[in-house]
Amino acid sequence: MSHNLYTHFHNAFANHLAEVAIETDDARRWTFGDLHAQSAQMANWLQSLGLKPGDRVMVQVEKSVPALIFYLACLRAGVVYVPLNTAYQSAELAYFMENAEPSVFIADPAKAESLRELAARIGVPHLVTLGADGQGSLVEATQNLSTEQATYAASATDLAAILYTSGTTGRSKGAQLTHHNLASNALTLHKLWGWQPGDVLVHALPIFHVHGLFVACHCALLNASKMLWMGKFKPQQMLAWLPQATVFMGVPTLYVRLLQEPGLTPESCAHMRLFISGSAPLLTETFKEWQERTGHTILERYGMSETTMLTSNPYRAEDGPRLGGTVGRPLPGVELRCMGEDSKPCASGDIGGIEVRGPNVFPGYWRMPEANAKEFTADGWFKTGDVGRINADGYVTIVGRSKDLIITGGYNVYPAEVEGYINDLPGVDESAVIGCPHPDFGEGVVAVVVPQVGATLDAAALTAAIKSQIAAFKVPKQLFIVDELPRNVMGKVQKKALRETYAKVFSS
């Protein structure tokens, strides 16, 4: 029996080959038959280059339908797909190439010349191009090849992809994901989120990332669902598509942008079945405002590169409410625990390090045995690096990253807790709390606050308001008011950048 992930997709859409699988915002269309035929051509091309199952293929391109088709081709050929954030620059790319040793690198045409010398120096045999318009030497090389191809009979443990983590605590690590990791998670989400015939997904996310590629695309393909495909997120396009869509997956930033649109109403969302949010924490204010404006309750979930999805708020009302500020309960088949500093499970409601295990959890980092020994417990639990708590009903709340923990004067401060109090103050849009070197306390608590549109904030007044609510050691010793917080492409606040900006705030 083959465990190839593509086999699951093909089994789902084999009876729908003439139906539209993807419609883009510039009105181009691909049927499921097109996806099957063109991915066969690309898989045949990979095999014609001499690539064998397990060889790596690295991809750094703008979002396009042919880019998704190429991912399907890699699955079919059994080669390992390595997608890269389009923001990565030459020094980072050199590291990834040296670490993964890809046989093929797919580049944006605009970057190809600058990458050619790098690829040659490192020894990458083949560099081809693919643009946001879906054109490039990859398409030219494959369009006349056979549309017949025998999908590789993968084992459960064969690698399907390697995702490089963001590297916030040192060199990026390559998270290895198997065909079984990805298939088990996709099948679970397909059932848990109630996918049904006729569902249509608005796809507005990048496809170099778990959320856009593995969660959104996998669910749609498993359901033979049409995807309405945006190269870049456009709120007006989203509103235009809502009457014909049923499911949307977004990062919090996209929900915030949609809330700024007067056309977002209960009537405009009447055809929608489900709004899902992930990749970054959803502010409780956004959660509530979305309910009030649309009549829909956002389903927030939690996952990471190493595990794909881990938890989800309930889809069905009979399974419980969707609680703002939480990421729901562990998925079926996934085990999750919070562990204290004494390496014992935390009591209900107590904060600890989140550890997980299950069929979705990766086997380890690519060529990093030391990291694997450190990140997995002796009994096989993966230490996520996230800190959180589990309430009596099993709902998980993420408090922050363990690396973001602030230890000031011997006391532990969890940034998310302090941010929650700051965000509730009048005139505050959002905040980020970080620890910066302090000569007396080791670290001092620093808050960076963004005001709501039209609001004027006073740092001293905010600090005084916070003092009346939380323990003195948690109160920011410095508070800065800024126009916006630095974010990555998925909308996550870049606390590493903030720590660098304010590193010397206490040095004087």
N, C-alpha and C positions, 0 to 999 in steps of 0.2 A: 504493500500500500504506500502510495506517495503522500508525503506530508507537505508537498509544495503549496505555499500559500496561494499561488496563482490558480491552482486546481480548484480551490474553494470558490474563488471569484468566477471562474469559467462555469462551474456547475450551477452557480446562481443565475448567470445571465445567458446561458446557452440557448434558452428558448425565447430570448428577447433580442436577437442579433440585429434585427431591422429597426429597433427602437432607438431613439436618441439617448445617448449616454451622457453627453456633455454639450451644453450650449454656452458659448462665451458672450461676454459683454459687447463684442463687436459682431455678434450674430452668426458666428461660425458654428458648425455642428459636427459632431462625431457620433456615430452609432456604436452600439456594443460590438457589432461586427467589425467596424473600423478599428476599435481598440484591440480586438483579437488578431486581426490580420496584420496591423502595423507593428504590434509588439512581437509577432512571429518574425517579421522581416528584420527587426532590430536584434532579436535573439539570434537569428541566423547569421547576422553580421558579426556579432560578438564571437560566435563559434568559428566563423571564417578567419578571424584574427588569431585563432589558436587558443582562446581563453577556455579554461577548464573550470568546472564547479569549484568554488572556494577562492578563485582569483578575485581581486578587488577592482571595482570600477568607481572612480571618484567623479562627482558631479558638482559644479558650481555655476549654476545658470539661473536666469530669471524664470519666474513661473510661466509655464505654458502647458498646453495639453500634450504636445509631443514629449515634453520632459516627464510627464506622468506616464506616458506610454513606454518611455525608455525604462522607467523603474519596473514596470510590468515585464518588460523584456529581460531585465536582469534576473527577476524571480524565475522566469521560464527557463533561462539558460543555467540557473544555479550559481551565478556569479554573485558576489557580495556587493551590495549597493551602498555607497558611502556619500551621502549628501552633505554639502557644506553651506553654511550661512553665506549669503551673497556679500556680506559686509567684510568677510575675512580678507586681509591684505597679504602681501608677498611673504613676509616672515612667517606668518601663521601657515600659509599654504605650503611653504617649504617643509615645515615640521610635519604637517599632515601627510604630505607625499612621502617623506622619509620614513614615517612611522607605518603607514598602511601599505606602501609599495604597490600602488595601483598599476594595472596593465593598461588602463585607458583613463584619460582625463577629459571630461566634457566641459568646455569653457564657453562663456559668453563671447561672441565674436569680437566685441570691443576690447576684451582683455586677452585675446588669444596670443597676439604677438608678444606682449610682455611676459606671458606665461611660457611661451615656447622655449625660451632659453633656460628657464628654471626647470621645466620638465625634462629637457635634454640633459642638464647637469645632474639631476637626481636619478635619471635613468627610467623615466616613464615612456614606454615604447610608442604610445599612440595618443595624440592630442587632437580632438575634433571639436567642432563648434555647434552651438544651438542657441538661437536668440529668443528673445521674448515674443517675437512674431512667429515662432515655430519653424524658422528657416535656419539653415546652416549646413556644414559639411556632413553632419550626422544624417540628416534627412536625405541629402543627395546620395550618400553612400548606401542607403538602405532601401530606397523607394522602389527599386526594380528587383529586389530579392524575393524569393518564394514566400508566400503567405502560409505555407504549411510548415509546422515545426512541432517536434515532439518535446513536450515540457519535461524538464529534468525531474526524475523521481527522487525528490529530496527526502532525507531522513528527518526525524523530528529535531535532531540536534544540529543539522546543517545550518550554517549562518546565512541569514537573508540580508542583513544590513549591519553596518557599524555607524553609530552616531557619536560624533565627538561632542563631549560636554563643554560647557562654556569656559572652563579653565579659570574659575574665579579664585581658586586656591593653589595655583601653580599651573603646570602644563596641562593642556586638555587631555582627557582620557577617552579612548574609543570604546563606547559601550557596545558589546556584541549582542545582537538580537537574532534568535533562531527563527526558522519558519514556524515552529510550534509556539514560541513566545508570542509572535504576532497573530497567528491564526487563533489561538485560544482566547486572546484578549478581544479580537474583533468579533468572534462568535458570541462571546459573553455580552459585549456592548450591544450587539445587534438584537439580542433577546431582551436584555434589561431595559433598553430605551424604547421598546415597543415598535420597532420598525415594521412597516406594513406596506402592502401593495399600493402603489400610487404615491408614495412619499417622494418629495423632491427636495434636494439639499441645496441651499445657497452656499457656495464654496468661496470664501473671501480670505483665506489664510495662506501663508507661504507653504511650500511643499518640501522644504528641507528639514522639517521639524515633525515631532511626534503628532502634534495636534492636527496639523493640516494634512499630513500624508497618511499616517497610520490610523488616526481616529476617524477623520472626516471621509477620506477616500475609501478606506477599507469598509466602513459601514455602508456607504452608498453602493459600492461594487457588490457586496454580499447581498444587498437587497435588490439588485438590478434597478437602482434608483437613478433618475436623471440628476445631474449636477448642473446648476447655474453658476458659471465660472467667472470670477473676477480676477483679472491680473493684479490690480491694486484695488483696495477697498474704496468704494465710492458710495456715500450714504444715499444719494439720490437714486443710484442704480439699485441699491438694496430695497428702497421703498417701492420702486417700480416692479421689482420681482416678487415682493411679498404676496400679492394675490395669487400667484401660481406656485408658491413654495410651501413646504410644511415644516422643514427643519433648518435651523441655523446654528452654526458653531462659531463662536467668536472669542476674542480676548477682551478683557474689561474695557480697554481703550475704544474698541469698536462700539460697545454698548453706550459709552459716554458720548461718542460722536453722534450716534443715532438719536440720543435723547435731546440733542441740540436741534433736531429737525422738527419743525411744526407739523409736518405730515405724518409723524409717528402717532397713531391713535389706535384705540381698540378696533375700529373699523378696518384700518390698514392691516392689522395683524389677525383679522378674523379667520383667515384660511390656515394660519400657522398652528402646528401641533406642539412644537418643542423648540425652546431656546436654550442652548448649552453654553456655559462659560468655563474657561480654564486657561492654563499657562501662566497666570498671575492672579494674585488675590483680588476678588471682587469686593469693592467697598460696600458696606451695608446700605449706605445711602443710595448707591446705584441700584442695588437689589430692590429696595423699596420703591424708588422712583419709577423703575421699570414696571413694577406691579401696578402702580397708580396710573401710569400713562397708557399701558397696553392691555391690562387685565391678565397678563401672563406672568408666571413665576419662573425666573431663570433657574435652570438646573446647574449647579456648580459641582465640578468633579476635580479630582486630583490625580496627577501622574507625573512621570519624569522619564528622561531618556532611557534610563536603565531598566525600567519596569513597564513602560507604556502606562495604561490607566490602572489605578489602585483602588479608588473609592468613587462613589457617586451618590449624590442626593437621590431620593426615590423618584422614579418616573410616575408610578401609579399612586394615586391618592391613598389607596388601601394599605400601601406599604409605609405610610407615614408622610409628614410634611417635608417640604424643601425648606431647610433652615438657612437663612442668610448668615454669613460669617462662618459657616461650616462647609466641609467638602463631602458630607454624607458618610455613609457606611462603607466598609470594605466590600469589594465586588465578590460575587459568588466564586468560591474557590481560592480567594486571596486571604491570607492571614496577615493581620497587622497588630502590632503591639507597641506600647510606649514603655521605654525602659529608663529607670532612674540611674543616677550616678553610681548607685551601689550594684548595678547590673541586675536588678530585680524589677519585675513588672510593676508599673505605677498603679496606684489605686485610681478608681474612677474619678476623673476630673483633675488629676495631678499631671503636671507637665513633665514630659520626658522625651528621649530620643526615639524617633519613629523607626521601627524595623519591620520588614515585610518578607514574606516568602509566598510562592505560588507559581503556577505554570507560566505566568507572564514575566517573571523576574529573570533577568539576563544571567548567563552563565559566568560573566566576568568581563574585565576590561582587556582589550586587545594588547597582547604582549606586555602585560603589567602584573606579573605574579605577586610583587610586593603589595601593590594596591589591593589586589584581590584578597590576599591574606589579611589585610587590615580592615577591609570593608565588609567582609562576611564573618559571621560568628561561627563558632565551632559546630553549632547545630544547624547551620545553613540559612540563617536569616541575614538579609541584606540591610546594612545600616544606611538609611536614606540620606542622613545628614540634616534632615528636617526635624524640628522640635514641635511637639503638639500635645494634645490631650484628647481623651475619649470620654464622652459623657455616659451616663447610665443607660441611655438608649442606643449606644454604639456609634453615635455621630462623632466624626473626627474634626477637630479644629486645628489648623496649622498655626503655630505661634511664630515661627520663623525658621531660619537656618541656624544650625549649631554654630557655624562660623560667624554668624551675625550676633551671637550671644555677647552681651557686654558684661564684663566683670569689673565692677567699680568698688574699690575699697573692700573687696572680698565678697560683695553681694552680686548675685546674678540678676541682670535686667534683660527681659525679653522685649526686643524692639516693638513687636506687633502689639503688645499690651499697651505700651505707652502711646503708640500711634493711634490706637483705638480711642483713647481719651482725648488726644489732640484733635482728631478728626470730628469729634462730636461738638467741639467748641464753635460758637457762632462765627461765621465768616470764613471758616477753614474748608478748603476743598479737599486737600490731602496732605499727608506728611510722610517723612522718612526719618527714622531714628537710627543713629549710628553711634559707635564708640570710637573715640579718638584718644591718642596717647595723652596721659595726664601725669604730671610730675609727682603728685601726692596719692592719687587714687588708682594708678595703673591705667585705667581708662576713665574718661569722662563722658557722660551722656550728652549727645548733641542732637538737636532736632532741626530739620529743614522743612519749612512749611510753605505750602502754596495757597494763596487766598482764593476765595471764590470770585468770579467775575464781578467787578464793581465794589468789592469789599476792600477796606483798608484795615490792616492788622498792625498791632503794636506788640513787639516782641516781649516787652516787660509785662504787659497786661496778660498775654497768653501764658507766660511762665507763672504768674501769680495765680491764674485760674487753674492751672494744672496742679500747683502746690496744694490746693485745697482738696484735691481728689485722690492723690496717690502718695505713697511713701516718699520721704525726702530723697532717698538715694536713687529713686527712679526719675526724679525731676530733671529735665535737661539743664545742664550748667551753662549751655550756650544755645540760643535759638535764632535761626536765620530765616528770613522771609525771602522767597525767590519766586520767579515767574513760572518756572516749571522744573520738574525733576528729570534727571537723565534716565532714558529708558533704552532697552534693546528693541529689536524688531518685533518681538512678541509682546512688548508692552511691560516687561518686568523692569522695576526700578533698579538701576545699576548702583548698588550700595558701595561697591568697590570704588567706583568713580567718585562718589561723595566722600568716602574716607580719604581718598587722595587729595581732594579739594580742600578739606578742612583738617588735614593731618596735623597742622601746626597751630591750631587755634588756641591750645593751652600752653604752647611753648614759651610764650612771653610772661 
